[in-house]
Amino acid sequence: MFGIGTHEILVILLLILVIFGARKLPEIGAGLGKAIRNFKQGVSQPDEIDITPNADTKKENKEG
């Protein structure tokens, strides 16, 4: 996994635990999960703003 072994992952997780504390880890995990979920949802949905000109706009441009 990217050249990182089991021991390195455990050290990284231990450092994260020491830095943030045991009480903050569930909050951080929940926030990260929501962010990933929102990103996936935003990527899969089509754009809400339609920038293609419609027939009325083309007529107005020709008349004006």
Phi and psi in radians as a Rosetta constraint file:
Dihedral C 1 N 2 CA 2 C 2 CIRCULARHARMONIC 1.018 0.35
Dihedral N 2 CA 2 C 2 N 3 CIRCULARHARMONIC 0.433 0.35
Dihedral C 2 N 3 CA 3 C 3 CIRCULARHARMONIC 1.318 0.35
Dihedral N 3 CA 3 C 3 N 4 CIRCULARHARMONIC 0.225 0.35
Dihedral C 3 N 4 CA 4 C 4 CIRCULARHARMONIC -1.827 0.35
Dihedral N 4 CA 4 C 4 N 5 CIRCULARHARMONIC 2.212 0.35
Dihedral C 4 N 5 CA 5 C 5 CIRCULARHARMONIC -1.563 0.35
Dihedral N 5 CA 5 C 5 N 6 CIRCULARHARMONIC 3.141 0.35
Dihedral C 5 N 6 CA 6 C 6 CIRCULARHARMONIC -1.101 0.35
Dihedral N 6 CA 6 C 6 N 7 CIRCULARHARMONIC -0.718 0.35
Dihedral C 6 N 7 CA 7 C 7 CIRCULARHARMONIC -1.135 0.35
Dihedral N 7 CA 7 C 7 N 8 CIRCULARHARMONIC -0.693 0.35
Dihedral C 7 N 8 CA 8 C 8 CIRCULARHARMONIC -1.133 0.35
Dihedral N 8 CA 8 C 8 N 9 CIRCULARHARMONIC -0.710 0.35
Dihedral C 8 N 9 CA 9 C 9 CIRCULARHARMONIC -1.110 0.35
Dihedral N 9 CA 9 C 9 N 10 CIRCULARHARMONIC -0.737 0.35
Dihedral C 9 N 10 CA 10 C 10 CIRCULARHARMONIC -1.097 0.35
Dihedral N 10 CA 10 C 10 N 11 CIRCULARHARMONIC -0.691 0.35
Dihedral C 10 N 11 CA 11 C 11 CIRCULARHARMONIC -1.134 0.35
Dihedral N 11 CA 11 C 11 N 12 CIRCULARHARMONIC -0.746 0.35
Dihedral C 11 N 12 CA 12 C 12 CIRCULARHARMONIC -1.094 0.35
Dihedral N 12 CA 12 C 12 N 13 CIRCULARHARMONIC -0.785 0.35
Dihedral C 12 N 13 CA 13 C 13 CIRCULARHARMONIC -1.117 0.35
Dihedral N 13 CA 13 C 13 N 14 CIRCULARHARMONIC -0.660 0.35
Dihedral C 13 N 14 CA 14 C 14 CIRCULARHARMONIC -1.127 0.35
Dihedral N 14 CA 14 C 14 N 15 CIRCULARHARMONIC -0.739 0.35
Dihedral C 14 N 15 CA 15 C 15 CIRCULARHARMONIC -1.098 0.35
Dihedral N 15 CA 15 C 15 N 16 CIRCULARHARMONIC -0.720 0.35
Dihedral C 15 N 16 CA 16 C 16 CIRCULARHARMONIC -1.096 0.35
Dihedral N 16 CA 16 C 16 N 17 CIRCULARHARMONIC -0.711 0.35
Dihedral C 16 N 17 CA 17 C 17 CIRCULARHARMONIC -1.101 0.35
Dihedral N 17 CA 17 C 17 N 18 CIRCULARHARMONIC -0.716 0.35
Dihedral C 17 N 18 CA 18 C 18 CIRCULARHARMONIC -1.208 0.35
Dihedral N 18 CA 18 C 18 N 19 CIRCULARHARMONIC -0.735 0.35
Dihedral C 18 N 19 CA 19 C 19 CIRCULARHARMONIC -1.192 0.35
Dihedral N 19 CA 19 C 19 N 20 CIRCULARHARMONIC -0.859 0.35
Dihedral C 19 N 20 CA 20 C 20 CIRCULARHARMONIC -1.636 0.35
Dihedral N 20 CA 20 C 20 N 21 CIRCULARHARMONIC -0.443 0.35
Dihedral C 20 N 21 CA 21 C 21 CIRCULARHARMONIC 1.537 0.35
Dihedral N 21 CA 21 C 21 N 22 CIRCULARHARMONIC 2.770 0.35
Dihedral C 21 N 22 CA 22 C 22 CIRCULARHARMONIC -1.214 0.35
Dihedral N 22 CA 22 C 22 N 23 CIRCULARHARMONIC -0.480 0.35
Dihedral C 22 N 23 CA 23 C 23 CIRCULARHARMONIC -1.316 0.35
Dihedral N 23 CA 23 C 23 N 24 CIRCULARHARMONIC -0.520 0.35
Dihedral C 23 N 24 CA 24 C 24 CIRCULARHARMONIC -1.476 0.35
Dihedral N 24 CA 24 C 24 N 25 CIRCULARHARMONIC -0.375 0.35
Dihedral C 24 N 25 CA 25 C 25 CIRCULARHARMONIC -1.040 0.35
Dihedral N 25 CA 25 C 25 N 26 CIRCULARHARMONIC -0.757 0.35
Dihedral C 25 N 26 CA 26 C 26 CIRCULARHARMONIC -1.096 0.35
Dihedral N 26 CA 26 C 26 N 27 CIRCULARHARMONIC -0.642 0.35
Dihedral C 26 N 27 CA 27 C 27 CIRCULARHARMONIC -1.155 0.35
Dihedral N 27 CA 27 C 27 N 28 CIRCULARHARMONIC -0.721 0.35
Dihedral C 27 N 28 CA 28 C 28 CIRCULARHARMONIC -1.134 0.35
Dihedral N 28 CA 28 C 28 N 29 CIRCULARHARMONIC -0.748 0.35
Dihedral C 28 N 29 CA 29 C 29 CIRCULARHARMONIC -1.098 0.35
Dihedral N 29 CA 29 C 29 N 30 CIRCULARHARMONIC -0.733 0.35
Dihedral C 29 N 30 CA 30 C 30 CIRCULARHARMONIC -1.154 0.35
Dihedral N 30 CA 30 C 30 N 31 CIRCULARHARMONIC -0.729 0.35
Dihedral C 30 N 31 CA 31 C 31 CIRCULARHARMONIC -1.115 0.35
Dihedral N 31 CA 31 C 31 N 32 CIRCULARHARMONIC -0.708 0.35
Dihedral C 31 N 32 CA 32 C 32 CIRCULARHARMONIC -1.151 0.35
Dihedral N 32 CA 32 C 32 N 33 CIRCULARHARMONIC -0.706 0.35
Dihedral C 32 N 33 CA 33 C 33 CIRCULARHARMONIC -1.097 0.35
Dihedral N 33 CA 33 C 33 N 34 CIRCULARHARMONIC -0.740 0.35
Dihedral C 33 N 34 CA 34 C 34 CIRCULARHARMONIC -1.130 0.35
Dihedral N 34 CA 34 C 34 N 35 CIRCULARHARMONIC -0.700 0.35
Dihedral C 34 N 35 CA 35 C 35 CIRCULARHARMONIC -1.115 0.35
Dihedral N 35 CA 35 C 35 N 36 CIRCULARHARMONIC -0.763 0.35
Dihedral C 35 N 36 CA 36 C 36 CIRCULARHARMONIC -1.141 0.35
Dihedral N 36 CA 36 C 36 N 37 CIRCULARHARMONIC -0.734 0.35
Dihedral C 36 N 37 CA 37 C 37 CIRCULARHARMONIC -1.096 0.35
Dihedral N 37 CA 37 C 37 N 38 CIRCULARHARMONIC -0.775 0.35
Dihedral C 37 N 38 CA 38 C 38 CIRCULARHARMONIC -1.145 0.35
Dihedral N 38 CA 38 C 38 N 39 CIRCULARHARMONIC -0.652 0.35
Dihedral C 38 N 39 CA 39 C 39 CIRCULARHARMONIC -1.113 0.35
Dihedral N 39 CA 39 C 39 N 40 CIRCULARHARMONIC -0.819 0.35
Dihedral C 39 N 40 CA 40 C 40 CIRCULARHARMONIC -1.083 0.35
Dihedral N 40 CA 40 C 40 N 41 CIRCULARHARMONIC -0.704 0.35
Dihedral C 40 N 41 CA 41 C 41 CIRCULARHARMONIC -1.160 0.35
Dihedral N 41 CA 41 C 41 N 42 CIRCULARHARMONIC -0.701 0.35
Dihedral C 41 N 42 CA 42 C 42 CIRCULARHARMONIC -1.178 0.35
Dihedral N 42 CA 42 C 42 N 43 CIRCULARHARMONIC -0.603 0.35
Dihedral C 42 N 43 CA 43 C 43 CIRCULARHARMONIC -1.271 0.35
Dihedral N 43 CA 43 C 43 N 44 CIRCULARHARMONIC -0.637 0.35
Dihedral C 43 N 44 CA 44 C 44 CIRCULARHARMONIC -1.395 0.35
Dihedral N 44 CA 44 C 44 N 45 CIRCULARHARMONIC -0.406 0.35
Dihedral C 44 N 45 CA 45 C 45 CIRCULARHARMONIC -1.449 0.35
Dihedral N 45 CA 45 C 45 N 46 CIRCULARHARMONIC 2.554 0.35
Dihedral C 45 N 46 CA 46 C 46 CIRCULARHARMONIC -1.251 0.35
Dihedral N 46 CA 46 C 46 N 47 CIRCULARHARMONIC 2.821 0.35
Dihedral C 46 N 47 CA 47 C 47 CIRCULARHARMONIC -1.084 0.35
Dihedral N 47 CA 47 C 47 N 48 CIRCULARHARMONIC 2.448 0.35
Dihedral C 47 N 48 CA 48 C 48 CIRCULARHARMONIC -1.406 0.35
Dihedral N 48 CA 48 C 48 N 49 CIRCULARHARMONIC -0.465 0.35
Dihedral C 48 N 49 CA 49 C 49 CIRCULARHARMONIC -1.633 0.35
Dihedral N 49 CA 49 C 49 N 50 CIRCULARHARMONIC 2.137 0.35
Dihedral C 49 N 50 CA 50 C 50 CIRCULARHARMONIC -1.677 0.35
Dihedral N 50 CA 50 C 50 N 51 CIRCULARHARMONIC 1.993 0.35
Dihedral C 50 N 51 CA 51 C 51 CIRCULARHARMONIC -1.778 0.35
Dihedral N 51 CA 51 C 51 N 52 CIRCULARHARMONIC 0.078 0.35
Dihedral C 51 N 52 CA 52 C 52 CIRCULARHARMONIC -1.348 0.35
Dihedral N 52 CA 52 C 52 N 53 CIRCULARHARMONIC 2.372 0.35
Dihedral C 52 N 53 CA 53 C 53 CIRCULARHARMONIC -1.258 0.35
Dihedral N 53 CA 53 C 53 N 54 CIRCULARHARMONIC 2.483 0.35
Dihedral C 53 N 54 CA 54 C 54 CIRCULARHARMONIC -1.698 0.35
Dihedral N 54 CA 54 C 54 N 55 CIRCULARHARMONIC -3.136 0.35
Dihedral C 54 N 55 CA 55 C 55 CIRCULARHARMONIC -1.151 0.35
Dihedral N 55 CA 55 C 55 N 56 CIRCULARHARMONIC -0.638 0.35
Dihedral C 55 N 56 CA 56 C 56 CIRCULARHARMONIC -1.098 0.35
Dihedral N 56 CA 56 C 56 N 57 CIRCULARHARMONIC -0.721 0.35
Dihedral C 56 N 57 CA 57 C 57 CIRCULARHARMONIC -1.141 0.35
Dihedral N 57 CA 57 C 57 N 58 CIRCULARHARMONIC -0.664 0.35
Dihedral C 57 N 58 CA 58 C 58 CIRCULARHARMONIC -1.162 0.35
Dihedral N 58 CA 58 C 58 N 59 CIRCULARHARMONIC -0.662 0.35
Dihedral C 58 N 59 CA 59 C 59 CIRCULARHARMONIC -1.175 0.35
Dihedral N 59 CA 59 C 59 N 60 CIRCULARHARMONIC -0.719 0.35
Dihedral C 59 N 60 CA 60 C 60 CIRCULARHARMONIC -1.108 0.35
Dihedral N 60 CA 60 C 60 N 61 CIRCULARHARMONIC -0.681 0.35
Dihedral C 60 N 61 CA 61 C 61 CIRCULARHARMONIC -1.166 0.35
Dihedral N 61 CA 61 C 61 N 62 CIRCULARHARMONIC -0.632 0.35
Dihedral C 61 N 62 CA 62 C 62 CIRCULARHARMONIC -1.292 0.35
Dihedral N 62 CA 62 C 62 N 63 CIRCULARHARMONIC -0.633 0.35
Dihedral C 62 N 63 CA 63 C 63 CIRCULARHARMONIC -1.306 0.35
Dihedral N 63 CA 63 C 63 N 64 CIRCULARHARMONIC -0.635 0.35
